[in-house]
Amino acid sequence: MCFNMWEGLGEFIHKISEEKECSFKVVEVGVGKFFDVSDYLNKFDNVELILTDINPSKDNIFKDDIMNPNLNLYDGVDLIYSIRPPYELQPFLISLQEKIGAVLIIKPLTGEDLNVKNRKMRLKTYKKTSFYIYP
């Protein structure tokens, strides 16, 4: 069986969701046209998944600008993740995390540094996937 890194990220998020007894609310910020992780997470009844993007490509994606987020979309969110967010948008992900207190996962482009300044995000490797997580 071939296990790809996107399945690894989805599996890790689902593993966190299983620690909570009720529904686990997750938001993917900046989904674009890449649905591997969200498709994986949509298979689980306990995961309530919200997809956002500044230019939604599908009807099930909410229009949201991470630089000026609609905080109503993030009410009660347990985890936020973003795959390959542009360097200049990463501080806005941190700001959103600070406002709502959810777990934050950033999967940057391979070899790209994070733009999170005073935030101590931990590098986590799960199966074939490396990403940063806070807290």
C-alpha angles and dihedrals in degrees: 000000000000113000115197128200094248091058087050092056092046091047091050092052091047090049089056090048091057090062089068116074097214135037116324114216116213131179125197109205117209098007094172110172097321113105106161096108096038091048089053093049093046089068092072123081094207093058117085103196126197120186122203135184137158089236107030114209095193137037093248093061119091118225108239136154110217089206088062104016125195096239091199088072090058099048109134094000115160099189138017122195134180128189117214096341113186113265092244092055097051095086088057090056088053090049091051091049090052091052097049104025097226126146109268125211121186120186103191126194110282109277094011119130120229121251097214101115110190096015117106102216114179121231107233127189117197115178104309096344129093121190142145123257135190132223 
